[in-house]
């Protein structure tokens, strides 16, 4: 099963994980890191989550077919697919797009100022 974790993380934490993987030659898992919760939420909107869930449920499909399934405008779906491809959550194979992960996890912590 292929899993990816989406997190809010500092560059320092991400580099630390890379160093551990380099030294131990063991996978630390697959991660997509955002520098802030605000950036994560702007990138992974509710419509984009719905798009990801639909692709996971139906498997590879064209952007046009996905737009029909979501009852959304093709142009807007195309923009969302581009954004999700840019962060690595969607892959293209010719005219078809797919989510290459069986499981997508999110991880972030909200702490009090005290």
Biopython code that builds the backbone (N, CA, C, O; Angstrom):
import numpy as np
from Bio.PDB.StructureBuilder import StructureBuilder

atoms = [
    (1, "UNK", "N", (0.852, -1.175, 0.000)),
    (1, "UNK", "CA", (0.000, 0.000, 0.000)),
    (1, "UNK", "C", (0.899, 1.239, 0.000)),
    (1, "UNK", "O", (1.847, 1.335, 0.779)),
    (2, "UNK", "N", (0.585, 2.174, -0.879)),
    (2, "UNK", "CA", (1.377, 3.402, -0.986)),
    (2, "UNK", "C", (0.652, 4.528, -0.257)),
    (2, "UNK", "O", (-0.495, 4.855, -0.560)),
    (3, "UNK", "N", (1.354, 5.109, 0.710)),
    (3, "UNK", "CA", (0.785, 6.163, 1.543)),
    (3, "UNK", "C", (1.639, 7.413, 1.438)),
    (3, "UNK", "O", (2.866, 7.337, 1.367)),
    (4, "UNK", "N", (0.985, 8.556, 1.429)),
    (4, "UNK", "CA", (1.695, 9.835, 1.482)),
    (4, "UNK", "C", (1.148, 10.628, 2.656)),
    (4, "UNK", "O", (-0.049, 10.586, 2.940)),
    (5, "UNK", "N", (2.020, 11.343, 3.332)),
    (5, "UNK", "CA", (1.625, 12.196, 4.444)),
    (5, "UNK", "C", (1.820, 13.647, 4.043)),
    (5, "UNK", "O", (2.899, 14.045, 3.603)),
    (6, "UNK", "N", (0.771, 14.422, 4.199)),
    (6, "UNK", "CA", (0.821, 15.861, 3.940)),
    (6, "UNK", "C", (0.945, 16.532, 5.293)),
    (6, "UNK", "O", (0.159, 16.264, 6.201)),
    (7, "UNK", "N", (1.933, 17.404, 5.428)),
    (7, "UNK", "CA", (2.196, 17.988, 6.732)),
    (7, "UNK", "C", (2.570, 19.460, 6.626)),
    (7, "UNK", "O", (2.936, 19.965, 5.565)),
    (8, "UNK", "N", (2.463, 20.119, 7.761)),
    (8, "UNK", "CA", (3.017, 21.459, 7.926)),
    (8, "UNK", "C", (4.336, 21.236, 8.652)),
    (8, "UNK", "O", (4.369, 20.695, 9.757)),
    (9, "UNK", "N", (5.420, 21.661, 8.016)),
    (9, "UNK", "CA", (6.732, 21.332, 8.557)),
    (9, "UNK", "C", (7.756, 22.396, 8.183)),
    (9, "UNK", "O", (7.661, 23.043, 7.139)),
    (10, "UNK", "N", (8.715, 22.552, 9.045)),
    (10, "UNK", "CA", (9.812, 23.480, 8.754)),
    (10, "UNK", "C", (10.795, 22.819, 7.788)),
    (10, "UNK", "O", (10.821, 21.597, 7.641)),
    (11, "UNK", "N", (11.582, 23.634, 7.150)),
    (11, "UNK", "CA", (12.635, 23.131, 6.266)),
    (11, "UNK", "C", (13.607, 22.284, 7.085)),
    (11, "UNK", "O", (14.104, 21.263, 6.609)),
    (12, "UNK", "N", (13.872, 22.709, 8.306)),
    (12, "UNK", "CA", (14.798, 21.983, 9.190)),
    (12, "UNK", "C", (14.318, 20.540, 9.427)),
    (12, "UNK", "O", (15.109, 19.600, 9.351)),
    (13, "UNK", "N", (13.027, 20.375, 9.712)),
    (13, "UNK", "CA", (12.478, 19.036, 9.952)),
    (13, "UNK", "C", (12.562, 18.183, 8.681)),
    (13, "UNK", "O", (12.919, 17.007, 8.741)),
    (14, "UNK", "N", (12.236, 18.774, 7.551)),
    (14, "UNK", "CA", (12.293, 18.040, 6.280)),
    (14, "UNK", "C", (13.719, 17.614, 5.957)),
    (14, "UNK", "O", (13.948, 16.489, 5.512)),
    (15, "UNK", "N", (14.677, 18.510, 6.180)),
    (15, "UNK", "CA", (16.079, 18.164, 5.935)),
    (15, "UNK", "C", (16.567, 17.090, 6.903)),
    (15, "UNK", "O", (17.368, 16.233, 6.530)),
    (16, "UNK", "N", (16.086, 17.135, 8.137)),
    (16, "UNK", "CA", (16.445, 16.106, 9.113)),
    (16, "UNK", "C", (15.976, 14.729, 8.665)),
    (16, "UNK", "O", (16.706, 13.747, 8.797)),
    (17, "UNK", "N", (14.762, 14.658, 8.137)),
    (17, "UNK", "CA", (14.229, 13.390, 7.637)),
    (17, "UNK", "C", (15.075, 12.902, 6.451)),
    (17, "UNK", "O", (15.367, 11.712, 6.335)),
    (18, "UNK", "N", (15.461, 13.837, 5.577)),
    (18, "UNK", "CA", (16.307, 13.483, 4.433)),
    (18, "UNK", "C", (17.653, 12.934, 4.908)),
    (18, "UNK", "O", (18.130, 11.921, 4.395)),
    (19, "UNK", "N", (18.262, 13.602, 5.887)),
    (19, "UNK", "CA", (19.566, 13.141, 6.407)),
    (19, "UNK", "C", (19.467, 11.735, 6.998)),
    (19, "UNK", "O", (20.336, 10.894, 6.767)),
    (20, "UNK", "N", (18.387, 11.485, 7.770)),
    (20, "UNK", "CA", (18.193, 10.146, 8.348)),
    (20, "UNK", "C", (18.069, 9.095, 7.247)),
    (20, "UNK", "O", (18.654, 8.016, 7.343)),
    (21, "UNK", "N", (17.321, 9.410, 6.223)),
    (21, "UNK", "CA", (17.151, 8.471, 5.110)),
    (21, "UNK", "C", (18.488, 8.226, 4.412)),
    (21, "UNK", "O", (18.809, 7.095, 4.045)),
    (22, "UNK", "N", (19.258, 9.288, 4.235)),
    (22, "UNK", "CA", (20.551, 9.184, 3.574)),
    (22, "UNK", "C", (21.512, 8.318, 4.391)),
    (22, "UNK", "O", (22.189, 7.444, 3.849)),
    (23, "UNK", "N", (21.561, 8.574, 5.708)),
    (23, "UNK", "CA", (22.484, 7.833, 6.575)),
    (23, "UNK", "C", (22.076, 6.374, 6.735)),
    (23, "UNK", "O", (22.921, 5.481, 6.663)),
    (24, "UNK", "N", (20.793, 6.128, 6.950)),
    (24, "UNK", "CA", (20.326, 4.768, 7.224)),
    (24, "UNK", "C", (19.975, 3.998, 5.959)),
    (24, "UNK", "O", (19.832, 2.776, 5.981)),
    (25, "UNK", "N", (19.837, 4.725, 4.858)),
    (25, "UNK", "CA", (19.406, 4.132, 3.585)),
    (25, "UNK", "C", (18.046, 3.460, 3.715)),
    (25, "UNK", "O", (17.736, 2.501, 3.008)),
    (26, "UNK", "N", (17.246, 3.984, 4.630)),
    (26, "UNK", "CA", (15.889, 3.478, 4.836)),
    (26, "UNK", "C", (14.890, 4.574, 4.511)),
    (26, "UNK", "O", (15.091, 5.743, 4.843)),
    (27, "UNK", "N", (13.831, 4.180, 3.869)),
    (27, "UNK", "CA", (12.781, 5.140, 3.523)),
    (27, "UNK", "C", (12.164, 5.727, 4.784)),
    (27, "UNK", "O", (11.904, 5.015, 5.754)),
    (28, "UNK", "N", (11.941, 7.004, 4.757)),
    (28, "UNK", "CA", (11.260, 7.685, 5.858)),
    (28, "UNK", "C", (9.784, 7.880, 5.509)),
    (28, "UNK", "O", (9.047, 8.536, 6.245)),
    (29, "UNK", "N", (9.366, 7.314, 4.400)),
    (29, "UNK", "CA", (8.003, 7.486, 3.913)),
    (29, "UNK", "C", (7.954, 8.602, 2.881)),
    (29, "UNK", "O", (8.956, 9.268, 2.617)),
    (30, "UNK", "N", (6.788, 8.794, 2.307)),
    (30, "UNK", "CA", (6.606, 9.856, 1.321)),
    (30, "UNK", "C", (5.867, 11.005, 1.986)),
    (30, "UNK", "O", (4.861, 10.801, 2.665)),
    (31, "UNK", "N", (6.371, 12.209, 1.787)),
    (31, "UNK", "CA", (5.812, 13.393, 2.427)),
    (31, "UNK", "C", (5.669, 14.526, 1.426)),
    (31, "UNK", "O", (6.458, 14.658, 0.490)),
    (32, "UNK", "N", (4.654, 15.334, 1.643)),
    (32, "UNK", "CA", (4.534, 16.638, 1.008)),
    (32, "UNK", "C", (4.451, 17.618, 2.163)),
    (32, "UNK", "O", (3.554, 17.525, 3.001)),
    (33, "UNK", "N", (5.380, 18.550, 2.207)),
    (33, "UNK", "CA", (5.442, 19.489, 3.327)),
    (33, "UNK", "C", (5.090, 20.900, 2.880)),
    (33, "UNK", "O", (5.538, 21.369, 1.834)),
    (34, "UNK", "N", (4.285, 21.561, 3.690)),
    (34, "UNK", "CA", (3.939, 22.964, 3.485)),
    (34, "UNK", "C", (4.545, 23.766, 4.619)),
    (34, "UNK", "O", (4.668, 23.271, 5.739)),
    (35, "UNK", "N", (4.924, 25.003, 4.332)),
    (35, "UNK", "CA", (5.571, 25.831, 5.351)),
    (35, "UNK", "C", (4.592, 26.422, 6.355)),
    (35, "UNK", "O", (5.004, 26.894, 7.415)),
    (36, "UNK", "N", (3.292, 26.403, 6.034)),
    (36, "UNK", "CA", (2.304, 26.928, 6.980)),
    (36, "UNK", "C", (0.957, 26.254, 6.746)),
    (36, "UNK", "O", (0.688, 25.734, 5.663)),
    (37, "UNK", "N", (0.122, 26.271, 7.767)),
    (37, "UNK", "CA", (-1.229, 25.727, 7.646)),
    (37, "UNK", "C", (-2.017, 26.524, 6.618)),
    (37, "UNK", "O", (-2.820, 25.961, 5.875)),
    (38, "UNK", "N", (-1.791, 27.819, 6.575)),
    (38, "UNK", "CA", (-2.478, 28.674, 5.610)),
    (38, "UNK", "C", (-2.181, 28.229, 4.175)),
    (38, "UNK", "O", (-3.092, 28.145, 3.352)),
    (39, "UNK", "N", (-0.929, 27.947, 3.879)),
    (39, "UNK", "CA", (-0.543, 27.494, 2.541)),
    (39, "UNK", "C", (-1.163, 26.136, 2.231)),
    (39, "UNK", "O", (-1.646, 25.911, 1.122)),
    (40, "UNK", "N", (-1.151, 25.236, 3.202)),
    (40, "UNK", "CA", (-1.760, 23.919, 3.014)),
    (40, "UNK", "C", (-3.241, 24.064, 2.676)),
    (40, "UNK", "O", (-3.726, 23.440, 1.732)),
    (41, "UNK", "N", (-3.959, 24.878, 3.440)),
    (41, "UNK", "CA", (-5.400, 25.030, 3.232)),
    (41, "UNK", "C", (-5.733, 25.760, 1.936)),
    (41, "UNK", "O", (-6.782, 25.508, 1.343)),
    (42, "UNK", "N", (-4.870, 26.650, 1.490)),
    (42, "UNK", "CA", (-5.088, 27.320, 0.200)),
    (42, "UNK", "C", (-4.854, 26.358, -0.960)),
    (42, "UNK", "O", (-5.510, 26.452, -1.997)),
    (43, "UNK", "N", (-3.925, 25.444, -0.779)),
    (43, "UNK", "CA", (-3.600, 24.489, -1.835)),
    (43, "UNK", "C", (-4.589, 23.334, -1.873)),
    (43, "UNK", "O", (-5.021, 22.920, -2.949)),
    (44, "UNK", "N", (-4.944, 22.817, -0.717)),
    (44, "UNK", "CA", (-5.826, 21.651, -0.640)),
    (44, "UNK", "C", (-7.225, 22.084, -0.207)),
    (44, "UNK", "O", (-7.641, 21.857, 0.929)),
    (45, "UNK", "N", (-7.933, 22.708, -1.132)),
    (45, "UNK", "CA", (-9.290, 23.193, -0.873)),
    (45, "UNK", "C", (-10.260, 22.017, -0.783)),
    (45, "UNK", "O", (-9.911, 20.889, -1.132)),
    (46, "UNK", "N", (-11.459, 22.282, -0.321)),
    (46, "UNK", "CA", (-12.460, 21.213, -0.216)),
    (46, "UNK", "C", (-12.791, 20.633, -1.593)),
    (46, "UNK", "O", (-13.006, 19.427, -1.711)),
    (47, "UNK", "N", (-12.835, 21.459, -2.620)),
    (47, "UNK", "CA", (-13.108, 20.957, -3.980)),
    (47, "UNK", "C", (-11.970, 20.063, -4.470)),
    (47, "UNK", "O", (-12.216, 19.084, -5.175)),
    (48, "UNK", "N", (-10.748, 20.382, -4.111)),
    (48, "UNK", "CA", (-9.612, 19.547, -4.516)),
    (48, "UNK", "C", (-9.599, 18.225, -3.762)),
    (48, "UNK", "O", (-9.223, 17.197, -4.326)),
    (49, "UNK", "N", (-10.008, 18.236, -2.484)),
    (49, "UNK", "CA", (-10.139, 16.976, -1.743)),
    (49, "UNK", "C", (-11.206, 16.102, -2.392)),
    (49, "UNK", "O", (-11.019, 14.894, -2.538)),
    (50, "UNK", "N", (-12.314, 16.707, -2.778)),
    (50, "UNK", "CA", (-13.383, 15.960, -3.448)),
    (50, "UNK", "C", (-12.859, 15.359, -4.757)),
    (50, "UNK", "O", (-13.163, 14.211, -5.082)),
    (51, "UNK", "N", (-12.087, 16.122, -5.489)),
    (51, "UNK", "CA", (-11.482, 15.657, -6.735)),
    (51, "UNK", "C", (-10.577, 14.448, -6.466)),
    (51, "UNK", "O", (-10.647, 13.452, -7.186)),
    (52, "UNK", "N", (-9.742, 14.532, -5.449)),
    (52, "UNK", "CA", (-8.853, 13.417, -5.097)),
    (52, "UNK", "C", (-9.650, 12.172, -4.718)),
    (52, "UNK", "O", (-9.330, 11.069, -5.162)),
    (53, "UNK", "N", (-10.687, 12.345, -3.899)),
    (53, "UNK", "CA", (-11.522, 11.204, -3.486)),
    (53, "UNK", "C", (-12.202, 10.558, -4.692)),
    (53, "UNK", "O", (-12.297, 9.334, -4.777)),
    (54, "UNK", "N", (-12.669, 11.381, -5.614)),
    (54, "UNK", "CA", (-13.336, 10.858, -6.808)),
    (54, "UNK", "C", (-12.360, 10.055, -7.660)),
    (54, "UNK", "O", (-12.699, 8.966, -8.125)),
    (55, "UNK", "N", (-11.165, 10.573, -7.868)),
    (55, "UNK", "CA", (-10.152, 9.840, -8.633)),
    (55, "UNK", "C", (-9.764, 8.535, -7.942)),
    (55, "UNK", "O", (-9.572, 7.517, -8.608)),
    (56, "UNK", "N", (-9.648, 8.555, -6.634)),
    (56, "UNK", "CA", (-9.315, 7.325, -5.910)),
    (56, "UNK", "C", (-10.432, 6.297, -6.059)),
    (56, "UNK", "O", (-10.161, 5.104, -6.198)),
    (57, "UNK", "N", (-11.671, 6.744, -6.030)),
    (57, "UNK", "CA", (-12.812, 5.831, -6.125)),
    (57, "UNK", "C", (-12.987, 5.258, -7.530)),
    (57, "UNK", "O", (-13.342, 4.089, -7.684)),
    (58, "UNK", "N", (-12.739, 6.077, -8.558)),
    (58, "UNK", "CA", (-13.015, 5.667, -9.936)),
    (58, "UNK", "C", (-11.787, 5.230, -10.716)),
    (58, "UNK", "O", (-11.919, 4.622, -11.778)),
    (59, "UNK", "N", (-10.606, 5.526, -10.215)),
    (59, "UNK", "CA", (-9.395, 5.183, -10.949)),
    (59, "UNK", "C", (-9.083, 6.216, -12.017)),
    (59, "UNK", "O", (-9.734, 7.259, -12.085)),
    (60, "UNK", "N", (-8.087, 5.931, -12.856)),
    (60, "UNK", "CA", (-7.657, 6.894, -13.868)),
    (60, "UNK", "C", (-8.802, 7.330, -14.783)),
    (60, "UNK", "O", (-9.629, 6.517, -15.196)),
    (61, "UNK", "N", (-8.832, 8.613, -15.087)),
    (61, "UNK", "CA", (-9.837, 9.143, -16.005)),
    (61, "UNK", "C", (-9.336, 10.435, -16.623)),
    (61, "UNK", "O", (-8.363, 11.025, -16.153)),
    (62, "UNK", "N", (-10.001, 10.865, -17.669)),
    (62, "UNK", "CA", (-9.634, 12.129, -18.311)),
    (62, "UNK", "C", (-10.156, 13.288, -17.470)),
    (62, "UNK", "O", (-11.041, 13.115, -16.632)),
    (63, "UNK", "N", (-9.603, 14.458, -17.703)),
    (63, "UNK", "CA", (-10.064, 15.647, -16.982)),
    (63, "UNK", "C", (-11.521, 15.928, -17.327)),
    (63, "UNK", "O", (-12.305, 16.309, -16.457)),
    (64, "UNK", "N", (-11.882, 15.744, -18.582)),
    (64, "UNK", "CA", (-13.267, 15.978, -19.008)),
    (64, "UNK", "C", (-14.236, 15.022, -18.292)),
    (64, "UNK", "O", (-15.294, 15.440, -17.823)),
    (65, "UNK", "N", (-13.864, 13.739, -18.216)),
    (65, "UNK", "CA", (-14.707, 12.760, -17.522)),
    (65, "UNK", "C", (-14.790, 13.082, -16.029)),
    (65, "UNK", "O", (-15.847, 12.938, -15.414)),
    (66, "UNK", "N", (-13.687, 13.512, -15.463)),
    (66, "UNK", "CA", (-13.671, 13.886, -14.049)),
    (66, "UNK", "C", (-14.580, 15.088, -13.802)),
    (66, "UNK", "O", (-15.330, 15.116, -12.827)),
    (67, "UNK", "N", (-14.510, 16.073, -14.682)),
    (67, "UNK", "CA", (-15.374, 17.255, -14.557)),
    (67, "UNK", "C", (-16.846, 16.853, -14.622)),
    (67, "UNK", "O", (-17.666, 17.365, -13.860)),
    (68, "UNK", "N", (-17.179, 15.935, -15.533)),
    (68, "UNK", "CA", (-18.568, 15.442, -15.614)),
    (68, "UNK", "C", (-18.975, 14.756, -14.316)),
    (68, "UNK", "O", (-20.062, 14.993, -13.790)),
    (69, "UNK", "N", (-18.091, 13.904, -13.808)),
    (69, "UNK", "CA", (-18.383, 13.163, -12.568)),
    (69, "UNK", "C", (-18.600, 14.116, -11.392)),
    (69, "UNK", "O", (-19.438, 13.862, -10.526)),
    (70, "UNK", "N", (-17.846, 15.203, -11.367)),
    (70, "UNK", "CA", (-17.936, 16.182, -10.278)),
    (70, "UNK", "C", (-18.997, 17.253, -10.528)),
    (70, "UNK", "O", (-19.280, 18.064, -9.647)),
    (71, "UNK", "N", (-19.586, 17.257, -11.732)),
    (71, "UNK", "CA", (-20.546, 18.304, -12.135)),
    (71, "UNK", "C", (-19.909, 19.688, -12.005)),
    (71, "UNK", "O", (-20.495, 20.616, -11.449)),
    (72, "UNK", "N", (-18.693, 19.794, -12.536)),
    (72, "UNK", "CA", (-17.948, 21.049, -12.479)),
    (72, "UNK", "C", (-17.468, 21.442, -13.864)),
    (72, "UNK", "O", (-17.410, 20.614, -14.772)),
    (73, "UNK", "N", (-17.128, 22.698, -14.015)),
    (73, "UNK", "CA", (-16.597, 23.229, -15.261)),
    (73, "UNK", "C", (-15.222, 22.619, -15.551)),
    (73, "UNK", "O", (-14.382, 22.521, -14.656)),
    (74, "UNK", "N", (-14.997, 22.213, -16.797)),
    (74, "UNK", "CA", (-13.735, 21.577, -17.185)),
    (74, "UNK", "C", (-12.540, 22.488, -16.905)),
    (74, "UNK", "O", (-11.499, 22.021, -16.443)),
    (75, "UNK", "N", (-12.682, 23.764, -17.179)),
    (75, "UNK", "CA", (-11.580, 24.713, -16.972)),
    (75, "UNK", "C", (-11.163, 24.765, -15.496)),
    (75, "UNK", "O", (-9.972, 24.775, -15.185)),
    (76, "UNK", "N", (-12.138, 24.798, -14.601)),
    (76, "UNK", "CA", (-11.829, 24.839, -13.164)),
    (76, "UNK", "C", (-11.215, 23.527, -12.685)),
    (76, "UNK", "O", (-10.288, 23.531, -11.875)),
    (77, "UNK", "N", (-11.731, 22.409, -13.184)),
    (77, "UNK", "CA", (-11.163, 21.110, -12.823)),
    (77, "UNK", "C", (-9.725, 21.020, -13.341)),
    (77, "UNK", "O", (-8.844, 20.514, -12.645)),
    (78, "UNK", "N", (-9.491, 21.505, -14.545)),
    (78, "UNK", "CA", (-8.140, 21.498, -15.109)),
    (78, "UNK", "C", (-7.175, 22.297, -14.227)),
    (78, "UNK", "O", (-6.049, 21.861, -13.985)),
    (79, "UNK", "N", (-7.613, 23.455, -13.751)),
    (79, "UNK", "CA", (-6.768, 24.276, -12.868)),
    (79, "UNK", "C", (-6.475, 23.534, -11.566)),
    (79, "UNK", "O", (-5.348, 23.569, -11.073)),
    (80, "UNK", "N", (-7.481, 22.864, -11.008)),
    (80, "UNK", "CA", (-7.269, 22.102, -9.774)),
    (80, "UNK", "C", (-6.329, 20.920, -10.008)),
    (80, "UNK", "O", (-5.468, 20.630, -9.177)),
    (81, "UNK", "N", (-6.497, 20.246, -11.136)),
    (81, "UNK", "CA", (-5.611, 19.124, -11.466)),
    (81, "UNK", "C", (-4.171, 19.617, -11.600)),
    (81, "UNK", "O", (-3.244, 18.959, -11.127)),
    (82, "UNK", "N", (-3.982, 20.761, -12.235)),
    (82, "UNK", "CA", (-2.631, 21.326, -12.377)),
    (82, "UNK", "C", (-2.022, 21.598, -10.997)),
    (82, "UNK", "O", (-0.862, 21.267, -10.752)),
    (83, "UNK", "N", (-2.804, 22.200, -10.100)),
    (83, "UNK", "CA", (-2.296, 22.507, -8.753)),
    (83, "UNK", "C", (-1.933, 21.230, -8.000)),
    (83, "UNK", "O", (-0.904, 21.181, -7.325)),
    (84, "UNK", "N", (-2.764, 20.202, -8.109)),
    (84, "UNK", "CA", (-2.502, 18.945, -7.404)),
    (84, "UNK", "C", (-1.355, 18.165, -8.049)),
    (84, "UNK", "O", (-0.641, 17.430, -7.366)),
    (85, "UNK", "N", (-1.181, 18.322, -9.348)),
    (85, "UNK", "CA", (-0.037, 17.711, -10.032)),
    (85, "UNK", "C", (1.253, 18.400, -9.593)),
    (85, "UNK", "O", (2.272, 17.748, -9.369)),
    (86, "UNK", "N", (1.196, 19.711, -9.473)),
    (86, "UNK", "CA", (2.379, 20.482, -9.059)),
    (86, "UNK", "C", (2.891, 20.066, -7.686)),
    (86, "UNK", "O", (4.100, 20.072, -7.455)),
    (87, "UNK", "N", (1.984, 19.702, -6.760)),
    (87, "UNK", "CA", (2.433, 19.288, -5.426)),
    (87, "UNK", "C", (2.692, 17.784, -5.338)),
    (87, "UNK", "O", (3.191, 17.304, -4.321)),
    (88, "UNK", "N", (2.359, 17.034, -6.396)),
    (88, "UNK", "CA", (2.683, 15.611, -6.421)),
    (88, "UNK", "C", (1.576, 14.663, -6.012)),
    (88, "UNK", "O", (1.843, 13.484, -5.779)),
    (89, "UNK", "N", (0.340, 15.135, -5.915)),
    (89, "UNK", "CA", (-0.762, 14.259, -5.513)),
    (89, "UNK", "C", (-1.467, 13.591, -6.691)),
    (89, "UNK", "O", (-2.197, 12.616, -6.511)),
    (90, "UNK", "N", (-1.250, 14.112, -7.883)),
    (90, "UNK", "CA", (-1.840, 13.538, -9.097)),
    (90, "UNK", "C", (-0.721, 13.319, -10.105)),
    (90, "UNK", "O", (0.207, 14.121, -10.211)),
    (91, "UNK", "N", (-0.826, 12.219, -10.841)),
    (91, "UNK", "CA", (0.107, 11.939, -11.931)),
    (91, "UNK", "C", (-0.674, 11.861, -13.233)),
    (91, "UNK", "O", (-1.831, 11.443, -13.254)),
    (92, "UNK", "N", (-0.026, 12.267, -14.316)),
    (92, "UNK", "CA", (-0.629, 12.192, -15.648)),
    (92, "UNK", "C", (-0.008, 11.031, -16.411)),
    (92, "UNK", "O", (1.193, 10.775, -16.321)),
    (93, "UNK", "N", (-0.855, 10.337, -17.163)),
    (93, "UNK", "CA", (-0.411, 9.263, -18.044)),
    (93, "UNK", "C", (-1.142, 9.459, -19.364)),
    (93, "UNK", "O", (-2.241, 8.943, -19.566)),
    (94, "UNK", "N", (-0.515, 10.209, -20.253)),
    (94, "UNK", "CA", (-1.199, 10.574, -21.495)),
    (94, "UNK", "C", (-2.344, 11.523, -21.180)),
    (94, "UNK", "O", (-2.140, 12.575, -20.575)),
    (95, "UNK", "N", (-3.550, 11.148, -21.591)),
    (95, "UNK", "CA", (-4.728, 11.978, -21.324)),
    (95, "UNK", "C", (-5.397, 11.637, -19.987)),
    (95, "UNK", "O", (-6.329, 12.318, -19.559)),
    (96, "UNK", "N", (-4.918, 10.595, -19.349)),
    (96, "UNK", "CA", (-5.528, 10.165, -18.092)),
    (96, "UNK", "C", (-4.754, 10.721, -16.896)),
    (96, "UNK", "O", (-3.539, 10.912, -16.950)),
    (97, "UNK", "N", (-5.486, 10.968, -15.833)),
    (97, "UNK", "CA", (-4.867, 11.395, -14.580)),
    (97, "UNK", "C", (-5.244, 10.390, -13.505)),
    (97, "UNK", "O", (-6.276, 9.723, -13.588)),
    (98, "UNK", "N", (-4.393, 10.294, -12.498)),
    (98, "UNK", "CA", (-4.671, 9.347, -11.416)),
    (98, "UNK", "C", (-4.004, 9.804, -10.132)),
    (98, "UNK", "O", (-3.064, 10.599, -10.144)),
    (99, "UNK", "N", (-4.509, 9.286, -9.033)),
    (99, "UNK", "CA", (-3.885, 9.483, -7.725)),
    (99, "UNK", "C", (-3.059, 8.224, -7.469)),
    (99, "UNK", "O", (-3.630, 7.138, -7.364)),
    (100, "UNK", "N", (-1.741, 8.336, -7.366)),
    (100, "UNK", "CA", (-0.900, 7.152, -7.218)),
    (100, "UNK", "C", (-0.823, 6.605, -5.787)),
    (100, "UNK", "O", (-0.050, 5.687, -5.515)),
    (101, "UNK", "N", (-1.610, 7.159, -4.889)),
    (101, "UNK", "CA", (-1.552, 6.758, -3.483)),
    (101, "UNK", "C", (-2.836, 6.048, -3.066)),
    (101, "UNK", "O", (-3.936, 6.446, -3.450)),
    (102, "UNK", "N", (-2.676, 4.994, -2.278)),
    (102, "UNK", "CA", (-3.826, 4.294, -1.718)),
    (102, "UNK", "C", (-4.395, 5.060, -0.531)),
    (102, "UNK", "O", (-5.590, 5.002, -0.241)),
    (103, "UNK", "N", (-3.512, 5.774, 0.140)),
    (103, "UNK", "CA", (-3.921, 6.502, 1.339)),
    (103, "UNK", "C", (-3.207, 7.849, 1.377)),
    (103, "UNK", "O", (-2.003, 7.939, 1.141)),
    (104, "UNK", "N", (-3.976, 8.891, 1.679)),
    (104, "UNK", "CA", (-3.425, 10.236, 1.837)),
    (104, "UNK", "C", (-3.710, 10.661, 3.272)),
    (104, "UNK", "O", (-4.866, 10.743, 3.688)),
    (105, "UNK", "N", (-2.657, 10.928, 4.014)),
    (105, "UNK", "CA", (-2.798, 11.354, 5.410)),
    (105, "UNK", "C", (-2.432, 12.824, 5.529)),
    (105, "UNK", "O", (-1.591, 13.328, 4.785)),
    (106, "UNK", "N", (-3.068, 13.502, 6.466)),
    (106, "UNK", "CA", (-2.680, 14.881, 6.765)),
    (106, "UNK", "C", (-2.251, 14.945, 8.221)),
    (106, "UNK", "O", (-2.799, 14.258, 9.082)),
    (107, "UNK", "N", (-1.263, 15.783, 8.471)),
    (107, "UNK", "CA", (-0.726, 15.889, 9.826)),
    (107, "UNK", "C", (-0.298, 17.328, 10.086)),
    (107, "UNK", "O", (0.589, 17.856, 9.415)),
    (108, "UNK", "N", (-0.933, 17.948, 11.060)),
    (108, "UNK", "CA", (-0.480, 19.256, 11.509)),
    (108, "UNK", "C", (-0.902, 19.442, 12.949)),
    (108, "UNK", "O", (-1.872, 18.842, 13.412)),
    (109, "UNK", "N", (-0.170, 20.272, 13.641)),
    (109, "UNK", "CA", (-0.392, 20.499, 15.065)),
    (109, "UNK", "C", (-0.701, 21.971, 15.279)),
    (109, "UNK", "O", (-0.042, 22.842, 14.713)),
    (110, "UNK", "N", (-1.702, 22.240, 16.094)),
    (110, "UNK", "CA", (-2.020, 23.608, 16.497)),
    (110, "UNK", "C", (-1.721, 23.691, 17.989)),
    (110, "UNK", "O", (-2.309, 22.964, 18.791)),
    (111, "UNK", "N", (-0.805, 24.580, 18.354)),
    (111, "UNK", "CA", (-0.389, 24.704, 19.759)),
    (111, "UNK", "C", (-0.823, 26.043, 20.331)),
    (111, "UNK", "O", (-0.964, 27.034, 19.614)),
    (112, "UNK", "N", (-1.028, 26.047, 21.622)),
    (112, "UNK", "CA", (-1.352, 27.306, 22.294)),
    (112, "UNK", "C", (-0.089, 28.155, 22.411)),
    (112, "UNK", "O", (1.027, 27.642, 22.343)),
    (113, "UNK", "N", (-0.279, 29.437, 22.585)),
    (113, "UNK", "CA", (0.851, 30.364, 22.682)),
    (113, "UNK", "C", (1.576, 30.249, 24.015)),
    (113, "UNK", "O", (2.712, 30.708, 24.135)),
    (114, "UNK", "N", (0.962, 29.659, 24.998)),
    (114, "UNK", "CA", (1.539, 29.596, 26.344)),
    (114, "UNK", "C", (2.709, 28.700, 26.461)),
    (114, "UNK", "O", (3.278, 28.565, 27.544)),
]
sb = StructureBuilder()
sb.init_structure("model")
sb.init_model(0)
sb.init_chain("A")
sb.init_seg("    ")
for serial, (resi, resn, name, xyz) in enumerate(atoms, 1):
    if name == "N":
        sb.init_residue(resn, " ", resi, " ")
    sb.init_atom(name, np.array(xyz, "f"), 0.0, 1.0, " ", f" {name:<3s}", serial, name[0])
structure = sb.get_structure()
